Amino acid sequence: MARFAAAGAGRMGRGLAIAFAWAGHRIALIDLRQRTPEAAARLKQEVFAEIRASLDALAQLGALDPQAIEALVQRIEWVDGEGVAPALGQAELVFEGVPETLAAKQEAFALLSQHCRPDAVLTSTTSSILVTDIAPLVSHPERFLNMHWLNPAYLIPVVEISTHPGTSAQVVARTRAFMQSIGKLPVVCGVAPGFIVPRLQALVMNEAARMVEEGVATAEDIDTATRYGMGLRFAAIGVVEFIDFGGVDILHHASREMAGSINPDRYAEPAIVARLMAQGHLGLKTGSGFYDYGDRDAGAYRRDVLSRTLGMLRHAGLWRPAALTDIDEA
């Protein structure tokens, strides 16, 4: 029996199944709903057709030997009907992935609480419901947390763990270790709508849509700017790291100007930026900001950031070596 279980056979459950199979683990993909034998057979066929199609696409892109597809598929155990209880009872880590309603979550966690071991870590893959709203539905809520995966779940490394005040520190450590063992990069946040990534990207996407609506730029030019300007830079350096690298004062002045010229609410300066400005903690150039640079070699750090950025340029196919002849005089 599998150590891991995805409870819910929708798009997220299928992606998780691939992620664990890819990492060498058996995982139970559990359909929690009661269905007629015919409907259950159709769903199983649909699920594995999609899983094979996803793996085949990776094989076509050279990321997987086509002959390995079936071996990975065989690590995914389809479970429904009478097999649900024993599969849940065996699992060490369970991912709930039912529809995004509190009623559906309540029904699912009643079943998980009934059949899962008391020491099994239970998680919800919800993208919209607060961890504190689901925790009361779980027996032994200290072993519960939200875990938000970014699609496609089998490709994107980051998984966002959202904890509630009663979540056990040991459970968080176990969950992080589980995720790291399959090649994921777990990040932890508290009780917050939108976690980290959706909260940031919603602002960016809304602002992009406004620029199209206002005629500031075409959709194509905005996408080029985000892919090879903002996106390329933020693939090389974190958002908060970027504030410190350029200087907290740069963000302070930019926020003030755009609050005045575009929208005072959308571009209002956060209190933490004003506080850092008042304290003179402007980032790398002053030795501290959001990070402390007291023990860091600033020159080596700047070269590291440059190296990361060059790597992204090369990856995008946009790196051009310096011209060795003077074109204007040739």
N, C-alpha and C positions, 0 to 999 in steps of 0.2 A: 504494500500500500504506500501511497505517496506521502511524503512529509509535508507537502505544501498543497493548498487547495484554493481554487478560485470558485467562489460560490456565486454563480450567475454566469450564464453562457453567452452573454452579449458581447459587444465589440471589445470592451475592456477585458473581460475574462479571457477572451481568445488571445489578446495581445499579451497578457500576463502568462498564459500557458506557453506561448512561444518563447518568452523571455526566460522562463525557468528551464524549458527543454533545451534551449540554446546553451544554457550554462551547465548542462549535464544532469539535470534533476528530473525526476518523475514528478508530475503535478496532476492532481485530480481536478478536472474541469466539470463542475457540478451544476446540473440543471435542477433548480429548486422547485420548479412549478410542476404541478400534476397535469399530465397530458395523456391523451389517448395514445396507444402504441403507434398508430400511424403518424400522429403529430410529432411524437418523440423521435421516430426514425427520420422524419423529414428534417427536424432541427439538427440532429446529429450529422446528417449528410451535409447540410448547409454549413455547419460549423467547421467540419474538417475540410470541406472544399475551400473555404476562405483561408484556413490555416495553411493548406498546401499552396494556395495561390500566393500568399504572402511570402512563403519560403521560396517558391519558384521565382518570384520577382527578385529576391536577394541573390539567388543563384544566377539569374540572367545578368545581374550587375557584378558578378564575380566575387560576391561576399560569401558564397557557400558552394561547396561541391554538390552538384545536382544529385549525386548518388547518396548523399547524406540526408536528403529530405525525409525519406521514410523512417530512418533511424530516429530523427527528432520527433516526428509525428508519433512514433510508438511510445515516446516518453509521456505523452498526454493521455491520461486515463479518463475516458468518458464515463460519467456517473449520473444516474438518474434513478427514480423509483426507490426500490428497496436498498439500493447501494449507497444512498445518501448518508444514512446514519453511520455505518462503519467507516466510510471515507472521512467524514468529519471527525469521528472519534480518533482517527489515526494522526490527523494533521497537527503539526507544530505551529504553523503560521497560516492563517486563513484570510483571504481577501474577499470581502463582500462587494459584489458589483451588480446589484439589482437596480431597477429604475430609480430616478432621482425624486422620490417622494418619501416623506417621513413614514407614511403608512406602509410602503413597501419595505423600508428599512426595519420598521418595527416587526413585521412578519418574519423577515429574514433573520434578524438577531434573536428572536424567540426560538427559532429552530437551531441556530448556531449555539445559543446558550444551553439548549437542551442536550445537544449531542457532542459538542466539542469538549476536550479535556479542560479541566480548570486552569491548567498552566499553558494552554495554547494561546498564542497571541492572536487577537482578533482585530481586524482593520476594516475600515470602509474606504472604498475608492471614490467616495463622493467628491464632486467638484463644486458643490454649492451649499451643502448643509453643514452647519457648525458642528465640531466634534462634541461640544457640550450638549447639543440637542440629541445626539445619538447615544452618548455614554450611558444615560439612564436606562436605555433599552437593553443593555448588556449585563449579563451576570458577571461578577468579578470585574467591574469596570476599570480596575487598575491595570488590566492587561489589554485595554482597548485604546486605539488611536486612529485618526484618519491618515490615509496614505494616498496622496494625489499623484498619479502617474501622468506623464505628458505623452500624448500620442505622436507616432506609434510607440506603444509601451515597450516593445522589444528593441527599439533603436535608441530612443532618447535616454541618456544616462541618469538625469536628475529625477529623483522621486522626493516629493515634499511630504514630510511627516508633521502632522498637526496634533499636538498633545492637549489634553485637558488637565486641570489642576490635580486630578487624582491619578493620572497616568504614572505608573511605576518607572523610576529611573532605570531599573534593571530591564524592564520591558523595552524601553527606548534603546538601550544599549544592545539588547538581543536583536531587535529589529534592524538597527543600523548594521550590525554585523551580518545578518542574513542578506541584506541588500548589497552590501559591499562584496559579499562572497559570490554574487552573480554579476558583478561588474557595474553595479549602479552607484550613483553618488547621492546618498541621502542627505537632505538638509532639513533642519527642524525649525518650526515656527509654532507660536502659541495659538490661542483661539482667535482666528482672524478670517473674515470673509475673503475669499480669493487667494488664500495662501500667499505665495511670493510671486511666482511667475504670472498667473492670470491677473493679479492685481496690477502688476507693472504693464503687462502687454495690453490690457484693456485701455489704459490711458493712451498708449502709443497708437493703437488701432483707431480709437475714437478721434484723436487729433488728426490722424491721416485722413479719415473720412471727412472731417471738417474742412481740411485743406482742399480736397477734391470739390466739395460742395461750394466753397468760397472761390474756386477758380485760382487758387494759389499756384497749383501745379497739376499736371496730369497724373493719373494713377500710375502710369508707366514710369514717370520721372521720380515720383515718390518712392516707388518700389526699388528703383535703381539706387536712390540715395540711401534707403534703409539697408539694402543688401550689402552694398559696397562702401558705405560711409559709416552710419551708425552701427549696423549689424556687424560689420567686419571688425570695427573697433571693440565692440562689446563682446565679441567672441574671443578677443585677445586679453581684455581687461574687464574686471567686474564693474558694475555700475557704481558702487560706493567707492571702490578703489579708484575709479576714474575721477570722481569728485576730488579726492585727495591728490591725485597725480597732477591734475590741472590746477587745482587750488580751490578751496572752499569759497574764496572771494569771487572767483569766476562765476560760480553758480549763484552767489548772492547778487551780483550785479545783473546777470542775465535774467534772474527771476524778477528783479525790480523793474527792468526795462519792459519785459513781456507782460508783466502784471499791469503796467500802465498802458501799453499799446494794444494788447490782445484781450486779456480777461483777468481781472484782479483776483478772482477766486481760483481759476485753474492754475495760475502761475504764482500764487501766494507762497512766500518763503516759509518753509517749516521752521518751527521754533528752534530746533536743534542747529540749523544753519546759522540763525541769528546769534545763538549762544556761542558757537564756535568762532564766529567773527568777532564778537565782543571779547573773547578770551585770547584772540590772536592765534588760534589753532587752525591754521589754514591748509594743513596737509603736509605733503612731503617737503615743501620748501621751508616750513617752520619746524619740522621735526615731529609734528603730531597734528592729527585732525580726527577723522573717524578711526584711524589706526595710529599706533605709536611707532615712529621710525627711529627712536633713540638708538637702538642696537643694530640698525640696518645700514649697510654701505649704499649710500644714495646713488653713486655712480653705477655700481653693479646692478642695482634694482632697475635703474632707467634702461640699462642695456638689456636686462631680462624682458622688460615690457616691449622694447624695440624688437627683440628676437621673436616674441610671441606675435607681434603685428606683422613682421616679415613672413612668418610662417603662414598666417592667414592669407596674406597677399599671394604667396606662392600657391597655396591651396586653391584660391579663386582664379588662378591663371592670369593675375593682373600685375605680377612683378616684372619690371623691366630693368635690366641692368643699366648701369651708367654708360652713356655714349662715349666711346674712346676717341672719336674724331669730332672735330668742330664742324658741324653740318653747315653753319652759315658761311664758312670760308672754304668748304670743299669744292 
